[in-house]
Amino acid sequence: MPARTGRQYLNGLREQEREVWIGGERVKDVTKHPGLAGGARAIAALYDMQCDPKYRDEMTYTSPTTGDRVGLSFINPRTREELEARRVMMLNWARSTCGMMGRSPDFMNVTLAAWGAAADYFAGGKGGRPEFAQNVRRYYEFIRENDIVLTHSLINLQRSRNVTAHYNLQEGTALQAIRENSRGIVVRGARVLATLGPISDEIAVYSPRLGQYSEGHSPFALAFSIPCGTPGLRFLCRDSFDLGRSHFDHPLGSRFEEMDCIVFFDDVEVPWERMFLYGDVDLLNGAAAGTHYSAHSSHQGAAKNLAKCELVLGLALLMTETLGNAHLPHTEERIGELMLTTTLTRALMRAGEADAKLDEWGVMCPDPVTIESTRNLFMTAYPRMIEILQLLGSSSFMITPSEADFKGPLAADIEQYLATDNTAARDRVRLFRLAWDVAGSSFGSRQVLYERFFASDPLTRARALAAMYPKSEAMERVLDFLRREDGQV
Ligand SMILES: Cc1cc2nc3c(=O)[nH]c(=O)nc-3n(C[C@H](O)[C@H](O)[C@H](O)COP(=O)(O)OP(=O)(O)OC[C@H]3O[C@@H](n4cnc5c(N)ncnc54)[C@H](O)[C@@H]3O)c2cc1C
């Protein structure tokens, strides 16, 4: 099947009944629920974009098996040009959501594409499970040819944050296999967070890491993917940040609510053909390095980061132009900082592509250290960008009457007093309501939390980068200097 349209995606959601709970109620139709429908429409718009003749060449490529045009984020790039083409596609999607849907489908598409290319990794060598390699290969082709939207949940819900219990496996909350039968494996436990969960077709479950077990086999070591409607699978949503307001009042939240969920697996049966990894702790712990999936999802993240930087910088420039304080030295300094972060973000993305190499699976992989750095950088850079917006905007964030106020009895006062030297009242308010949705609303605050934590906590991220950084090069330069003879410059 060729790349899906928005309508096909929405129909798919309606056809697959799933158990989604929000505010104490079970959602009947996620495409109609006021807290979820906006996000579903936004994803549908992404699908329409890839079918739009204006974008089709940039957004799709020819499937190697069916000859259909399929989404370009499913490609396994073999050249730098293909890698860049994939980024152009991802940036088109990211810009259309202002970078506010980090979990647009390309995030998982590039991950599963990397798995598909590296499918033999999942066979696990001698004495391993060659059928799992076949499962991964088949599944990648299935999602590519059917344009499936995936959510994923990697982290076990933690009961204890005791250092010795860091992985929290034994206290009954972590997801584990509890029995096997001829059809598959039955799993039980709770995971966080499945962003996009209610409006996805399928959920992928894997882990970036797991504490070592002396026996080398663990019921907690799992990777699989199943339809969101699988019996026993329950999505529990946080409050929706789509408050049912107009696009004028709540420009981002009313459009791009991607929803985060806790996922309960109440004795969920995972068919054997959907199992990719089971029990093998070493294989699970080595999956990121062995398949390079994390470098590819960081490539998607880099495009999203750039779109976010462009939004924040553009906002800052317009806000200061509107308020007439663009010429003040401290404004220039702050905007300079936003320009620096934007430039750095773009440069890291491009450098990751320029230094890409063919990996052992024949895939052109972005340079891991460079591209993973985009994630680490953004954990602190994005909150700082938001702080700068707040410093620039000050009380203007609160001088934001609603669309209804512009039609109410105070309309004349609003039009007269809220205008600035440069801008009519309505344009000022429209701009600052958008800025507030980035810098202060519940929707905007969740974005900051997302950037701080979506790719794991800061300590884990720092360790991940340190583990892959070529440390000996840096040490060798110092040692070279120390080896210089007395009198040698
Ligand atoms: C908005 C949002 C969306 C997300 N979407 C997804 C998603 O789609 N899929 C997914 O799989 N995950 C998702 N995540 C979850 C993300 O993977 C986790 O938030 C992240 O891995 C951190 O885990 P935690 O929240 O349990 O942090 P915690 O473990 O609670 O950590 C909180 C802080 O305490 C510190 N800390 C915790 N334990 C220790 C310890 N033993 N020693 C020292 N310091 C410690 C951490 O470094 C951190 O600073 C999302 C998170 C957010 C916020």
The ligand as an SDF file (V2000), in Angstrom:
LIG
                    3D

 53 58  0  0  0  0  0  0  0  0999 V2000
    6.9640   14.5210   28.2380 C   0  0  0  0  0  0  0  0  0  0  0  0
    7.6520   13.1970   28.2460 C   0  0  0  0  0  0  0  0  0  0  0  0
    7.4240   12.3010   27.2140 C   0  0  0  0  0  0  0  0  0  0  0  0
    8.0330   11.0480   27.2160 C   0  0  0  0  0  0  0  0  0  0  0  0
    7.7690   10.1690   26.2050 N   0  0  0  0  0  0  0  0  0  0  0  0
    8.2700    8.9180   26.2590 C   0  0  0  0  0  0  0  0  0  0  0  0
    7.9500    7.9450   25.2570 C   0  0  0  0  0  0  0  0  0  0  0  0
    7.2250    8.2320   24.2980 O   0  0  0  0  0  0  0  0  0  0  0  0
    8.4530    6.7010   25.3920 N   0  0  0  0  0  0  0  0  0  0  0  0
    9.2600    6.3490   26.4430 C   0  0  0  0  0  0  0  0  0  0  0  0
    9.6760    5.2080   26.4970 O   0  0  0  0  0  0  0  0  0  0  0  0
    9.5750    7.2350   27.3940 N   0  0  0  0  0  0  0  0  0  0  0  0
    9.1150    8.5000   27.3340 C   0  0  0  0  0  0  0  0  0  0  0  0
    9.4310    9.4060   28.3100 N   0  0  0  0  0  0  0  0  0  0  0  0
   10.0210    8.8710   29.5540 C   0  0  0  0  0  0  0  0  0  0  0  0
   11.4540    9.0610   29.6280 C   0  0  0  0  0  0  0  0  0  0  0  0
   12.0680    8.0000   28.9610 O   0  0  0  0  0  0  0  0  0  0  0  0
   11.7710    9.1030   31.1160 C   0  0  0  0  0  0  0  0  0  0  0  0
   11.1950   10.2600   31.6470 O   0  0  0  0  0  0  0  0  0  0  0  0
   13.2270    9.1540   31.3690 C   0  0  0  0  0  0  0  0  0  0  0  0
   13.8200    7.9410   30.9740 O   0  0  0  0  0  0  0  0  0  0  0  0
   13.5680    9.4090   32.8240 C   0  0  0  0  0  0  0  0  0  0  0  0
   12.9520    8.4560   33.6400 O   0  0  0  0  0  0  0  0  0  0  0  0
   12.0430    8.9420   34.8640 P   0  0  0  0  0  0  0  0  0  0  0  0
   11.1000    9.9720   34.3550 O   0  0  0  0  0  0  0  0  0  0  0  0
   11.4800    7.7560   35.5290 O   0  0  0  0  0  0  0  0  0  0  0  0
   13.1000    9.6990   35.7420 O   0  0  0  0  0  0  0  0  0  0  0  0
   13.4960    9.4530   37.2370 P   0  0  0  0  0  0  0  0  0  0  0  0
   14.1440    8.1410   37.3480 O   0  0  0  0  0  0  0  0  0  0  0  0
   12.3310    9.7550   38.1020 O   0  0  0  0  0  0  0  0  0  0  0  0
   14.5820   10.5580   37.4270 O   0  0  0  0  0  0  0  0  0  0  0  0
   14.2970   11.8390   37.9420 C   0  0  0  0  0  0  0  0  0  0  0  0
   15.6090   12.4640   38.3220 C   0  0  0  0  0  0  0  0  0  0  0  0
   16.1910   11.7160   39.3990 O   0  0  0  0  0  0  0  0  0  0  0  0
   17.4720   11.2350   39.0250 C   0  0  0  0  0  0  0  0  0  0  0  0
   17.5980    9.8610   39.5220 N   0  0  0  0  0  0  0  0  0  0  0  0
   16.6780    8.8960   39.4560 C   0  0  0  0  0  0  0  0  0  0  0  0
   17.1120    7.7680   40.0290 N   0  0  0  0  0  0  0  0  0  0  0  0
   18.3500    8.0110   40.4420 C   0  0  0  0  0  0  0  0  0  0  0  0
   19.3320    7.2530   41.1080 C   0  0  0  0  0  0  0  0  0  0  0  0
   19.1250    5.9940   41.4860 N   0  0  0  0  0  0  0  0  0  0  0  0
   20.5110    7.8310   41.3470 N   0  0  0  0  0  0  0  0  0  0  0  0
   20.7320    9.1100   41.0070 C   0  0  0  0  0  0  0  0  0  0  0  0
   19.8380    9.8870   40.3920 N   0  0  0  0  0  0  0  0  0  0  0  0
   18.6710    9.3510   40.1120 C   0  0  0  0  0  0  0  0  0  0  0  0
   17.5330   11.2950   37.5060 C   0  0  0  0  0  0  0  0  0  0  0  0
   18.8560   11.5190   37.0240 O   0  0  0  0  0  0  0  0  0  0  0  0
   16.6200   12.4780   37.1840 C   0  0  0  0  0  0  0  0  0  0  0  0
   17.2930   13.7000   37.1850 O   0  0  0  0  0  0  0  0  0  0  0  0
    8.8810   10.6860   28.2990 C   0  0  0  0  0  0  0  0  0  0  0  0
    9.1230   11.5900   29.3280 C   0  0  0  0  0  0  0  0  0  0  0  0
    8.5280   12.8360   29.3080 C   0  0  0  0  0  0  0  0  0  0  0  0
    8.8060   13.7770   30.4470 C   0  0  0  0  0  0  0  0  0  0  0  0
  1  2  1  0
  2  3  1  0
  2 52  2  0
  3  4  2  0
  4  5  1  0
  4 50  1  0
  5  6  2  0
  6  7  1  0
  6 13  1  0
  7  8  2  0
  7  9  1  0
  9 10  1  0
 10 11  2  0
 10 12  1  0
 12 13  2  0
 13 14  1  0
 14 15  1  0
 14 50  1  0
 15 16  1  0
 16 17  1  0
 16 18  1  0
 18 19  1  0
 18 20  1  0
 20 21  1  0
 20 22  1  0
 22 23  1  0
 23 24  1  0
 24 25  2  0
 24 26  1  0
 24 27  1  0
 27 28  1  0
 28 29  2  0
 28 30  1  0
 28 31  1  0
 31 32  1  0
 32 33  1  0
 33 34  1  0
 33 48  1  0
 34 35  1  0
 35 36  1  0
 35 46  1  0
 36 37  1  0
 36 45  1  0
 37 38  2  0
 38 39  1  0
 39 40  1  0
 39 45  2  0
 40 41  1  0
 40 42  2  0
 42 43  1  0
 43 44  2  0
 44 45  1  0
 46 47  1  0
 46 48  1  0
 48 49  1  0
 50 51  2  0
 51 52  1  0
 52 53  1  0
M  END
$$$$
